Amino acid sequence: MKVILDTSFLIELKRGNKKAVEALKKRKDKCEDIIVSMLTVYELFVGANYIWKKHGNAKEMIIIDDMLKSLTVVPVDLDVVKKASSVKAELMLRGMDVPDLDILIACSDDAEILTFDKDFNPLKELGFKITFLGDDDE
């Protein structure tokens, strides 16, 4: 079993969110790989660079670098783009909208996606395994 950690999940994990910590603990014995998309890395570093530029604090960059050491970062290659474009077209036919970055992240690998971002939920209808850990009213 593999899991993909979305940006929102990693942010919550960094904050010590109990749901995030428990979700990983629950899967640790069955999980063969923990994956993040290169797009998630991009999103995390955007935030870290913003903090650096605004406050002169490099702590976020160090935390992200340390976090990434234990994860498998997967690129957004042609196969991911082809799969994501097909998913986007199917969502459009169904009158559903999911942000492009979220679709690309979901298409990074055939794995369970752990997220606090409800934008991923419509992908369940297309067979993606999405575990939404946020509150329903978010």
JODAGI-V996032 format. One record per pair of residues at least 24 apart in sequence whose ideal C-beta (glycine too) atoms are under 6 Angstrom apart, sorted by the first residue. I is the first residue (numbers start at 1). J is the second residue. D is the distance in whole Angstrom. If there is no record, write none. Layout:
((I;J;D) (I;J;D))
//
This chain:
((1;30;5) (1;31;6) (2;33;5) (2;35;6) (2;109;6) (2;111;4) (3;27;6) (3;31;6) (3;34;6) (3;111;6) (3;112;5) (3;114;6) (4;35;5) (4;108;6) (4;111;5) (4;113;5) (5;36;5) (5;114;6) (6;115;4) (6;117;6) (7;40;5) (7;43;4) (8;115;5) (8;116;4) (8;117;4) (9;114;5) (9;115;5) (9;116;6) (12;116;5) (19;133;5) (23;114;6) (23;133;6) (33;72;5) (34;71;5) (35;72;5) (35;74;6) (35;109;5) (36;71;5) (36;73;6) (37;74;6) (37;105;4) (37;108;4) (38;73;6) (38;75;5) (38;76;6) (39;101;5) (39;104;6) (39;105;5) (41;73;6) (74;108;5) (76;104;6) (80;107;5) (80;108;6) (83;107;4) (96;122;5) (98;122;5))
//
